[in-house]
């Protein structure tokens, strides 16, 4: 079955990876590298981050709960500091690829784990950044935000929700995400999953999958 639909994660795909920003924060605070990822990997479906992505707690509660989890792992780091660096820079080539895909007749969607913090779906910290991200989101035929639907990747339901809304079979979809754990359920459902390590690699792999040339 030829692919008709391309589904994108947002942070780490359309924008630079938030993990790069987390590493800079860790360096500034004198924390071990990838400490934020360690905190978020502990109790991965029930920790502060997971609950915030499902909008089960507010920003103030997240700030306190994350700090408690960080202390339990031996270091001081408040949740607000993590949220402050969360929104990554937009990758212009990925945005150009969205426009190319639309011109060539593909349906495009976005499935993003996000939190009810900052401004808009991209959790921007300024009005100008929020406007830039809103213009990108407007390109998609449909956007699913974990903080609005109460389901987060890698729960298979969130991918199924997208397929049902767009009325496409999973086998018709290519899915891009920077986390392998989020690619696995997409692949198990029958999607062609691409793990993103850079914008250039993502576009090369997507071009090969679709048999088209993307910028």
Secondary structure as GFF3:
##gff-version 3
##sequence-region A 1 215
A	DSSP	beta_strand	5	8	.	.	.	ID=ss1
A	DSSP	alpha_helix	18	29	.	.	.	ID=ss2
A	DSSP	alpha_helix	35	41	.	.	.	ID=ss3
A	DSSP	alpha_helix	48	53	.	.	.	ID=ss4
A	DSSP	alpha_helix	59	72	.	.	.	ID=ss5
A	DSSP	alpha_helix	79	84	.	.	.	ID=ss6
A	DSSP	alpha_helix	92	103	.	.	.	ID=ss7
A	DSSP	beta_strand	107	112	.	.	.	ID=ss8
A	DSSP	alpha_helix	127	137	.	.	.	ID=ss9
A	DSSP	beta_strand	142	145	.	.	.	ID=ss10
A	DSSP	alpha_helix	146	149	.	.	.	ID=ss11
A	DSSP	alpha_helix	156	166	.	.	.	ID=ss12
A	DSSP	three_ten_helix	170	172	.	.	.	ID=ss13
A	DSSP	beta_strand	173	177	.	.	.	ID=ss14
A	DSSP	alpha_helix	180	189	.	.	.	ID=ss15
A	DSSP	beta_strand	192	195	.	.	.	ID=ss16
A	DSSP	alpha_helix	199	210	.	.	.	ID=ss17
###
